[in-house]
Every structure is written in structure tokens, then in C-alpha cells.
Amino acid sequence: MIYLDNSATTQPHPQVIEAVKRAMDNYYGNPSSLHSMGIEAENVLKQARQVVAQALEVKPSEVFFTSGGTESNNTALKGVAFQFQQRGKHIITTQVEHPCVYDVCKQLEEFGFSVTYLPVDEDGRVSPDELVRAIRPDTILVSVMHVNNELGTIQPIDQIGKLLKQHPKIVFHVDAVQSFGKLPIRMHEWGIDLLSLSAHKFYGPRGIGVLAKREGLQIQPLLTGGGQEAGLRSGTENIPGIAGMAKAIRLAEEDRDEETKRLYDQLQRLRQGIEQLPDCVVNTPKTGTAPHIMNFSVPGAKAEVLLHALEERGFLVSTKSACSSKTGEPSRILLAAGMGHERAVSAVRVSLGRNNQTQDIEQFLLALKECINYIRPLMKK
Ligand SMILES: Cc1ncc(COP(=O)(O)O)c(C=O)c1O
């Protein structure tokens, strides 16, 4: 099988698996314990925090370990909302966020918060000027993702951050789950207060992630208890996951520029190939996108039918994001970008990773052509 679903999750790097195993074998002490094994585990934790801090160019005290992107995003949004609700109850986000931001906003509305869901253009991109126009005296939080998980669109985070510097009381959260390890992220330079990462998207283990929080910003914890992670995230630390994530970060940092270029070249070839196929429409914008995501539709066909036809030929792809692909509804993201119902129900996402080779793309394009010929008689006219 050729795995082309790297936005859903990635295969852990062999060195990551080794690091996890090493931590499980040797560092099973609880970092809060006062004896030598506790101290050893605490040292692993400290080193890993240092690795994350260096990669994000932040202080180790600004790094908080969580169970992944969903928890980091929930902590950021609910943590800010509950901390600053006396000051205001208005939140600004976009119509194209991942459900673990979008649905949290919906939930916060039930708690009396008011949310502006900014529209996006045909590329799925939000306008920084429109965002600024949406600011109200009671706005406490802006949450915008760096890279969209369905289209691959890069949002103008640096521009938004610059504009928000005029509003220092508004907290700026960025979901960088799809961009970390592929694109540069300048947390402090771009004025980001809170940043979410998830290790399984960059060849790390499942169930571990980071919420980076600017020094001096206080937010409410989602999980209270033993007071780990400076009280922001209670719960015994997942040392194997943390050690594995630190290894994945080291590896990603080592060859990020080369790997990103390699992926962009493959993505470009993929786009050319898909554009030449009859009945196909590419949904991912031509410019300003991440190196690993290509979304396209075969209007008239059902995305699931195409997905299974591709799987029969040995290629694993996705319809929408992994967590919403089972709902069978049109993609909220493609609808928001004005691509229409037909394109939104027939969209397929191909996402590349470090294991994919150029010949995988060539073979995929041949298989896709075959699949379209096979399903054409079943397509709606
Ligand atoms: C943009 C984005 N944010 C958040 C998440 C959730 O991350 P996790 O799976 O670590 O909870 C995902 C995963 O699909 C994602 O693509």
C-alpha cells in the first residue's frame, strides 16, 4: 500500500520508536518522585522541553506538554475564555478551523460567549483587514490556524500578528498542527501568544503535543489536579511520548528545508498530473500552500467511491479531515471557500510525507486516471 494520508497522521520515524522504547524501559519513574528514578525521568522531561523551546525559539518555561492538538486547542480557547470573561466575551476565529477549534467555539457560545467566524476567499484564506474590522471592545481572543488541514492553505499569521500588536489585550492563538516541521514558525516575532502542536503529524508518537504559551499570560487550566506543567496541565507526564516527540522534533529540524523542498516538488508534479485529467478540479490553491496537501474533486463522483477505488489499487487517501470523514457531509471548509456542494461532496485529499517517492506520485496519477474511467459511468451528469 502507498500511504498518502500524512495529514491524518504519519508513520512514526524508526528513531522515534526507539526513543519511546528507551524511555519506557529506562525512565519509568514519575518525574514528581523525589528518588533517583524520579530525578532521571525529570531530566528527560527537562531535556525534551529544551528541544521544543529551541525549535520554537521560546523559553523552556513557555512550553507545556499536552496530549495533542485537540487538547492544546481546547486548553488555549477555554483557558483564555474563562480567564478573561470579566473583560469581554467576544472571540474571533474563521470558518475553516479544525473541529477542535470550531466546535469549541460553538460550545463556548452555549456558555454565553459570542463568536465571529470570519469568511475566507476562494483559496480558503482569511483577510487580515477583515479580521481587524471584526474586533470589538469586548474581544478577548483571536484564533486562526497556520495551515488548513483540508486545503493546505497558509493563513497570513505574521500579518495578523502584526495588526494585533495594536490590540495588546487580545490573546492570539495559532493552531500550527499542520505546519510544524514543514514551515518556519516565529512565535514571538509574529506576536503569537498561544501555539498548538501535535507530535503524530510530524512522525512522532500519538497522544502527545505542545501548547506554547507566552510568558506572563495567565490562562485557566482545563485539567486540574497534581499541578504538573506549572499547574496548567495536571496529570503524570507522558515521558515516553515526550521523549519520542523530542526525537521527532530533532529529526524534523535537521532536514526541514530539504524535506520541504522535496515535498513541494512532488506536490507540483501531483498538481500538474491532476490538472491534466478530465473531470478533475484541483481545490488546493496554486500559491501560498503547505508542501504536503493536495485536495481535488471529481464533481459528480462520490468521494468515498473514489477513495475505495484508489484503495483497491493500493493507494490510501482521505476525504476531508480524518475526524470528520465518517460523517458523509460536504466539507465545511470547501463550502466556506465557495467551491459549491458538488465539489465539497466529491473532494479527496492526498497528503504527502517523508516516505513518499516521486514514483509513488506517477503511479498514483495512473491509478487515478483508471479510477475515473471506472467510475465515470456511475457519475451524475
Ligand atoms: C489543523 C489541526 N488541528 C488540530 C488537530 C488535532 O490534533 P490531534 O489529532 O493531535 O488531537 C488536527 C488533526 O487532524 C489538525 O489537522
The ligand as an SDF file (V2000), in Angstrom:
LIG
                    3D

 16 16  0  0  0  0  0  0  0  0999 V2000
   -5.2410   21.6020   11.9620 C   0  0  0  0  0  0  0  0  0  0  0  0
   -5.4190   20.5510   13.0090 C   0  0  0  0  0  0  0  0  0  0  0  0
   -5.6140   20.9160   14.2910 N   0  0  0  0  0  0  0  0  0  0  0  0
   -5.7660   20.0130   15.2710 C   0  0  0  0  0  0  0  0  0  0  0  0
   -5.7620   18.6560   15.0260 C   0  0  0  0  0  0  0  0  0  0  0  0
   -5.9750   17.6820   16.1350 C   0  0  0  0  0  0  0  0  0  0  0  0
   -4.7610   17.1360   16.5770 O   0  0  0  0  0  0  0  0  0  0  0  0
   -4.7310   15.7720   17.4370 P   0  0  0  0  0  0  0  0  0  0  0  0
   -5.0480   14.6650   16.4940 O   0  0  0  0  0  0  0  0  0  0  0  0
   -3.3290   15.7030   17.9710 O   0  0  0  0  0  0  0  0  0  0  0  0
   -5.7120   15.8990   18.5310 O   0  0  0  0  0  0  0  0  0  0  0  0
   -5.5750   18.2230   13.6910 C   0  0  0  0  0  0  0  0  0  0  0  0
   -5.6090   16.7800   13.3760 C   0  0  0  0  0  0  0  0  0  0  0  0
   -6.1610   16.3500   12.3850 O   0  0  0  0  0  0  0  0  0  0  0  0
   -5.3930   19.1840   12.6680 C   0  0  0  0  0  0  0  0  0  0  0  0
   -5.2040   18.8400   11.3950 O   0  0  0  0  0  0  0  0  0  0  0  0
  1  2  1  0
  2  3  1  0
  2 15  2  0
  3  4  2  0
  4  5  1  0
  5  6  1  0
  5 12  2  0
  6  7  1  0
  7  8  1  0
  8  9  2  0
  8 10  1  0
  8 11  1  0
 12 13  1  0
 12 15  1  0
 13 14  2  0
 15 16  1  0
M  END
$$$$
